[in-house]
Amino acid sequence: MLLGFLLIYIVKNKYIRFILTVIFEFFFFLDLTAIFTKATHIDYAFISNIEKSIIKIMFTVFLKQVILMILFIILCNYLIIKLWKKYKDRLEKWNIKYIYLIFLIVLGINFSKFGVANSIYKTADQTVFVSENTNIDENLRALGINPKDYVLKNDITAEPGKNVVIIYLESLEKNYLDNELFDNITPNLNKLKDEWTFYDYQDNVNGTMMAMFSTQTGLPPWYGPGGNATFQNMTKTKFPSIGVVLEKAGYNQVFMNGASLSYAGKGNFFKQQGYECYGNEEYDKKYSRNGWGLRDKDLFEEAKKKYIELSKKNKPFNLTLLTVDTHFPKGLPDSRMEKLVKTKEKNMEYCVEANDYLIGNFIGFLKEQPNYKNTVVYILSDHRVMGNETNTPITKKLNKKPRELFLITNQKNIPEYENTNEKLYFYNIPKIILNGI
């Protein structure tokens, strides 16, 4: 705001001043939104998420916060106008050199390591990187990969293995499993952690679509200036993925989540990988909805039905789920879970404990199925909790220890990844899942 004020003061033409004011107000609003949602300035992950379905969510789920940000900007403008009127005469007596000097100092601060201008510059650099390299071979070379070593979608051959269930947990990071930080709100996940194979998983992304893209393909989540909206218009792909490999092996594949399939282009992305997809609009209207769509309790019930349906077909299958009730800033509490959890206050901890119960119940259901021995299960975080300590209270506890994600699987011996102390990254996940299958 200070940078914008100084620049507008230097510019004397009222029309140019008006245009600059509008531009700075717009960026100020965007940066406030980025700080609210991600606790960082505008960056590539934030820009990638600016598209119709996400803007709609912002103005429904976070309407109060949007209004507060707009009021804050109005207040800032009011104070600047008042200060301008009060000190205008004194400022005009200043030597213009001092104004330029202050302007350069403020500009330098904005370009510092933690400044918004530096973040925007890096964002532009990443966007240009993926925009210029339109050829897949050029992209691979830019990432240090020899195109001859990279197997494209059409070159894949695959044979069927085990059935697979993949459960992505919205913002449910590793520290929730720590009983020193939380009062045993994840007993089922902790039991699975001890009984199954457990890995720490490093957070490389800021958003669900980015996480799903990277953990399905092993590719970095850079899609160019279109961001997540790129997936809405996708008609074909060349890159391999978990879905592409399993489609080649003749699997029936289903993706189920509570939110709308149009959100961040998830539906179209998974359809291009060979999945049958279900989102908010595809479920029976008898179910209650939260701000995002279908609640997790109903999602898992629908997933049980789908698992049974898939089991009856004479083909291997892949059932992939994505939860939503643990979304920032305070979760989406389902009152139907009151008698099933010990947390009384309907906050994020309540939602995490409810999610843990649902996972335990669903795994119990899977174990009762005749084909469970031929089914490999993967439970993983999608990304860390977004927001900051001001707007997302749970982060105060989460920040007390290093924040990582996790992956839990019933697959005991995973080739190349038998050391569970090894740190995983998004590019390891597809290989681990396929090796398990």
Phi, psi and omega in degrees: 000320180294318178300315179297318180299315181295319180295319179294326178294321182291322182282126184266333181291122187293330180288315177296322179298319179296315180298316179297322179299313180299317180298314181292323177297319180297313180292327177296317178296316179298317182293322175299320179296318179297317180295320179295314186276326189236354183062027175220168174289177176306129176216186184298320180299321180291313180300322181299334184267004178273094175205167194309311186295326181283323177298321178299317178297318181302320184273001174249301181290322186246034183301316181301317181292322178297316178298318179297320179294318179296318178296322179296318178295317178300317178298317178299317179296319179299315180295320179296317179297317179297316179294322180299313180297322184287321187248011183302311182298318181293320180295321182291343176277343179294151171291130184303336178299323180292323178297315179297322180296313178298319179301315181293323178296314180295321178298318178298319178298319180293333179267004177291175184306323184255013183272157182291324181295321178297320179294318179294321178299315179296322178298314179298321181295316178295320181296317178296321180305311183277341180280324183286324183270079184279339179273135185298326178295321179295319178299316181296317179297321179296333178269004178081023182247131176286119181307332180290338181269358186252122182272119179277167185309313185288346182263001184280136168238143184207149175240151183294148174233228180281163167290157181221140172238123180243125181241111174272127180257118182299114172057019183267089187271172189301323185297340175296335181277355183273111183286352172283331180268324184231152185278069175048054181271357179231056182298324182289317178294322178293324176295316177295323178303320181282324185274328184256195178265131185236135177231142164287147184224122185282139181277118180242357189225167178229076179147150185295314183297319178299317181296317182290321178300311185291319182281346174270331187246337186078008181261151175293146186278061176244115184244006181092188186296342180287340181058213181298335180297341177306321184289336180296328185256005183294131178246334177201158180227158176250339186282146176284162178200174176303312182298319180296316180297314182290328175296319178297329181273004175084026181279145162279130184233134181227132172246130181228130172213167183278328182285167179297143178294337180286342182297119179058016177075017184303313184301311182293323178301309183290327177297322179291341178265006175096022182260149163272130192241144178227128176226192186311314185287343184272350182266159180302139181291350179294336181284143173286158181237154168257192182298337182262329183154221183294139179285157185296325179303315180286327177299314181292327176294319177294325179294324177298314179300317182292322179299315179298317180298315180293325181295332182282344179275149185273049180214150174292159184216160178232115177248113182246128184240154175222122180274174181214341189296344179262027179287144178293160006272334185229017182076176181233080187299137176253113185298340179293345183268000186308314185280355184255352180231157181268340178293126185269317181289133182277079181235196181295322180298322175301314182294320179295315180296320177297318179297318178299318178299314182296322178294314178300319179295319182291319178295321175301319176298315181299318183295337180277349184280144183301328184263015183300321182298339178256024181234127176258137185242137175233127176242123183214150173291150172270312178199171179289161176300132179275177180087189180221181186296338180284313184259346180230086189307328184298336182294340177299319177284317183299327183285354182288342177225160178305135187261117180229172176255182180212159174225129178237134180217149175278001177280114188282314184246101180258113180308136178075349183228043182280341178274105183285356174276351180289136179280134179259154173232171184305326185285349174277333191299311182302319182294319179298315181295314181293322176298321179295321178292000000 
